């Protein structure tokens, strides 16, 4: 089946001149005037949410529109919206109005006070909780690879953190984050949730921040490992891969294929490696845990979901987008290149603001798909040319 997919993106609100985070204040009350905008725990960020979509073209259009709406709201506060997963500059963030946010601040102390990170969450529809848990059990080994692809948070508190995706390091201070063990059934999943809630540590189900979970509001699996993507193309790629992973996992479940018996401790190592290096060094093999070149692991991921992508006529699209991110680098690599070029963080942030607003490149046309496939294969084998971060690769003149 072709499952509907939706994408949530969180954006940082920054001063357009200096790049420092800015609280939206009373402007937050106007978020409801824009389609699919909502506030977050901190006033220095805003969240967009696409409608459930079947085609990647529609997903791309919604992502572009959401970024435009978020920036329009930010401009009302004399600021801009930018797809940075952490603030590169020091910030004292401001909690948004609401009783629940106040409870989070009281319960979690400095973890909540300092929390200002922006992620990309992908929802994929499911037919039942049983199917959803089967999907969670089988996609878990691939989530660190998605985390590496989307890494976009190298700077923290005015300095280079040394990580490609430092957001996960800050985020993992919450007590309910990270990978889970294999559940085996919906009953076991819900029993685990009840046990966690009975501890009194989380406030509620919304406070369960697993890397992937059953949504408490929608009939979906929600994958939460990705940084918000600097390039809109990368958000489309993450959405496409999550959907293909979910459908592949559902088919394995129906065919009686057991999930890979990888312990969560090994997955935590893989997530740390992805957070530390992104695609700039080895990733850990999803099954045996040994270091492998990032290009090999990406190729393995593509092979894993290839049958589904071919059936859904998305293989050429995903190959193109994966080729693109390997050629120019992740958002983290782009941030570091811009910082080296401009010599200061405000100028880097200004470039990121401009990049956030760029629409995705055309991914619908099938012309020259074989040429693109050859290019992708070469790159995934490690024969990429020198990366460039001036923008997305304009292989077609059309945009979505």
Secondary structure, DSSP 8 states (H G I E B T S, - for coil): ----EEEEEEEEEEETTT--B---GGGGGGGGGSTTEEE-SBTTEEEEE---BSSHHHHHHHHHHHHHHHHHHHHTTTEEEE--SB-SS-----B-SSHHHHHHHHHHTHHHHT--B-EEEEEEE-S-HHHHHHHHHHHGGGHHHHHHHT--B-EETTEE-S-SBTHHHHHTTSTT-B------SHHHHHHHHHHHHHTT-SSSGGG--BSEEE-SSSSEEEEEEEE--SSHHHHHHHHHHHHHHHHHHHHHHHTT-------HHHHHHHHHHHHHHTTSS-EE-TTT--EE-HHHHHHHHHHHHHHHHHHTT-HHHHHHHHHHHHHH--HHHHHHHHHHHHSSHHHHHHHHHHHHT---B-----TTHHHHHHHHHHHHTT-------SS----SS-B-
